[in-house]
Amino acid sequence: MSTLRRPLATLLVESAAGDRSGEHLPANLDARQLLKAGRMHRVLPALRRRLHGCPEASEWMPILDAQRHQQLLRHMQAGHDLGRVARAFATAGVRWAVSKGPVLSDTVWPHPDMREYTDVDVFVHPADFAAALASLEASGFCLVDRNWPEMRRLSRAEMAMSGPSGFPLDLHWDIAVTPRARSTFRIDLPEMLERTELTPLGTGVTVPVFDPADLLLHVAFHAAQNGANRLVWIADVLHAALNPAVDWQRFAADALRTRVATPVSMVLERVERTFDVVLPTPPRLRSVAASLPGRAARMRDASRPFPGLPDDPGLSGLEFSSARDSALGSLGSALWQWADVRRIEARVRRRGPDINPLDFDIPDAAARRAYLSTVWEVAHSSS
């Protein structure tokens, strides 16, 4: 690992990797900063596992034990609700898969009590989206996004719901959420759903999940789109990439074909730099990381090794979230994202914190039909 990395950051990386080799903590760690950094990077349960048994951490363990307990409760909630999803979708004939949260916790990370998550991501074939939504509503799931005119206007490929247990569920009909992202990236969700594997989770429910190469592509793309600036997302990619069942040649071909090669290869390089590993990335994909945003990410990590800590400047990860398969596309995306953040900041200064318009309860039946019709058209235009 980098010799420039600070002791607290090194401890976080060891925790996310599942390394318990160190019996003692670095000297002079500040407990408040430790917990703040662990919370920011969403690795408090993993940190608890790393620190368990360290005499110096005894005063912090009640807080970390509580974090682990809360995550296990969320895990049970997710399992309960996924059982409802599985039964509802079997009856409706919906093609679907679960990804991230409970799947990574139970099948990818070293131990199921390490991976923190707060929602479930369910992906359905766009042609089945209307049936999926209706079957979930009939099974006790509630809409959180209730403003149908706004849903129609935004045309997001994601709908926030709440399960019978109260646990959040995001229902997706594409991997890329916004129309802007869908016009750039061409990930074929229906094709991924054809390769799903029925997998038992630790909570007792069996669900379809993406095959190892598709799961790796999804978590790497997700990390990049969110700036690759949280250790939990980089650790997701590490643990998914270490699965010997990953078909790396197909992974590389799919990344290049779907236009996600640049952001995905950049994330893989950050994984290697962070955890001091060498992944079996095919040369044709590895060469893509030499792009302008890829070089920018290398320079940033060389001067200020990842992961950043809460009080550090420049934690946005714009070079990752704006990365595209052309230099011009990357520059245009970076400028657009920068300007969008400035617009939001100016609006907040004038009006105060933004209110999410999707939370307004506007049950417009015509707008709902129009939104679902758009999804149907997307499904059949790509078939």
Secondary structure, 3 states (H helix, E strand, C coil): CCCCCCHHHHHHHHHHHCCCCCCCCCCCCCHHHHHHHHHHCCCHHHHHHHHCCCHHHCCCHHHHHHHHHHHHHHHHHHHHHHHHHHHHHHHHCCCEEEECHHHHHHHCCCCCCCCCCCCEEEEECHHHHHHHHHHHHHCCCEECCCEHHHHHHHCCCEEEEECCCCCEEEEECCCCCCHHHHHHCCCCHHHHHHCCEEEECCCCCEEEECCHHHHHHHHHHHHHHCCCCCHHHHHHHHHHHCCCCCCHHHHHHHHHHCCCHHHHHHHHHHHHHHHCCCCCCCHHHHHHHHCHHHHHHHHHHHHCCCCCCCCCCCCCCHHHHCCCCCHHHHHHHHHHHHHHHHHHHHHHHHHCCCCCHHHCCECCHHHHHHHHHHHHHHHHHCC
